[in-house]
Amino acid sequence: MIEEEQDPVEQDELFEHFNLTVEKGQSMTRLDKWLMNRVEGTSRNRIQQACDAGCILVNGKAAKSSYKVKPLDQIVLVLPEPVREMELIPQDLPIEIFYEDDDIVIINKAPGMVVHPAYGNYSGTLMNALVYHFGKLPAQANNLHRPGLVHRIDKNTSGLLVIAKTELAMTYLAKAFFERTIDRKYIALVWGDFKEDEGTITGNVGRNLKDRKIMDVFPDGSHGKHAVTHYKVVERFSYVTLVECKLETGRTHQIRVHMKHINHPIFNDDSYGGDRILKGTTFTKYKQFIENCFKILPRHALHAQTLGFTHPRTGEKLFFECPLPSDMQEVLDKWRHYVKYQKDA
């Protein structure tokens, strides 16, 4: 009698974590590479280990990481423990409420605060604070663990976020963001001087093929999603420039990766090369000046300054603008002083 080969993990002990279908137009691609670009909070090594343990099924059968996915393959990732429920524990965390009514609340998010719980950040987030201050909030069907959230900004980006307090507001705002009728402008301090006073950056944005923690621009459209950023020069400081950025699309890290793409990375952006001295002199005094700026602003210099949209209930046109946070303002003041009095540096 020949025994059937057993999967390393018994099927009745497995819990489904992801259920994915390969797109119709997908070319032959390794399973681990395909999954790495679709499952957040993981790595190629972890996916390969899951394959070795028989925890990734393709069309109902355990598959190796080298398996080449085909269009319409059904891929299920299962593990021997249930999906961790990201229970939102209410936490009395300080948040700045910029505006509030019965349907919406506008938050001026401080730099350093994560917007929602995720791998490595299960508490101390804006979501934890929101459920403490506002109780039960509505959620989209595909984002049950992110109540009230219709958009987000990066941990180290400061500025305005709109939160939905009602089902009506959630539905309306989600549709508005999808249809790109929300008016959003950011202020960024970037390396280098621009030849023109304004311009547009167009290029697909997607996960970097070697490092999933960062994004990349794919001008040929081979990967990622369509992304457009409009920029306008606000103030020039010779070696760095203050620019206003208007989003036509809202991709992850869009402004940061688009600015790097045109060789103007955001000042002190450690993910996209802005945390080094990229422009300026070789004098020690200048280097010390930059290091002092980095200490004052220990994050990328990006601020979500304005937010405009139509109120979901009243139909009123709303527009909000919040001032720059103190760390960015102090660094800008230092640059103004530097270019005015240190031209010989």
C-alpha positions, 0 to 999 in steps of 0.5 A: 500500500502506497501512502499519500504524501502528507502536507507538512501541516494537516489541512484541518489545522489550517486557517485561511489568511489570503485568497487571491486570483491571478489576473487574466493578463498575468505573465508567467511569474514565480509564485514568491515574487507574485505574492511579495507584490500583493501581500503587505507586511511580508518578505520573499523569504517568509513566503518561501518558508511558507511554501516549504511548510506547505502553507501556500496552495495553488488550485487546492494543492501545496506549491513550491515558491518556484511555481510559475503562476498562470492566469486565473490560478486560485492562490490561498495562503494558510497558516496554523494559527487564526488571522490576528484580529487587529482589535482597536483598543481605545487609547487616550492619545493626544490628537489635534481636532481641526474641525468636527461636525456630525458627519466628519472630523478633520485631524491635523496629524502630528509627525511620527504617528502611525495612522492605522495598526499594521505589522509592527504597530498594533497600538499607539496609532491614530485609529486607537486614538479615534475610537477612544475619542469618537467610539464606534466609527463606520468602516468600508467592507474591505477595511473593517479594521480601519474605521472612519478612514478613507485616506491616509498619510505616512507616519512621518508626514504631518498634516490634514486627514478627513475621518468619516463619522457616519455611513453616509460620509464614509460612502460619499468620501470613499467615492470622492477619493476614488473619483479624484474630486478631493483637492489636496496640496502638500508642502515639501522641502526638497533637494536641489533647485528647479529650472522651471517654476512648475511642472508635472511628474507622471509615472507608474508607482509600485513596490520596488522589485528588490525592497518592498518597504519602498516604492519605485517609479516605472515610467514604461508602465510595466508595474505599479499604478498610474500616478500624477503629481503637479508641483509649483516652486514656493521659495528657493534656497539655492541648495534646496527648494520649497515646493507645493505638490498637488496630487492627481492620484493618491499612491503610496509614497507618491510625492516622495518617490516622484521627487526622487525620480526627478532627482529632487528627493525630499529633505531628510527622507531616509527611504529615498536618499534625502538624508544625505547632503546632496547639494551644496558646498564642501565646507565644514560649516555647511555640513554642520548646518545641514546636520543641525537641520536634520536634528531639528527635523528628524523626518522627511520634510513633507506636510499635508497642508490643504484639504478641500471637498464637498460636504457629504450631507450639506453639499457645502464646499469645504476647504481647510488649511493648516500651518506648517508644524514647528519643526519644518518652520524652524528649518525653513527659517534657518535656510532663509537666514543661511542664504541671506547671511552665509553666501560665502560658506 
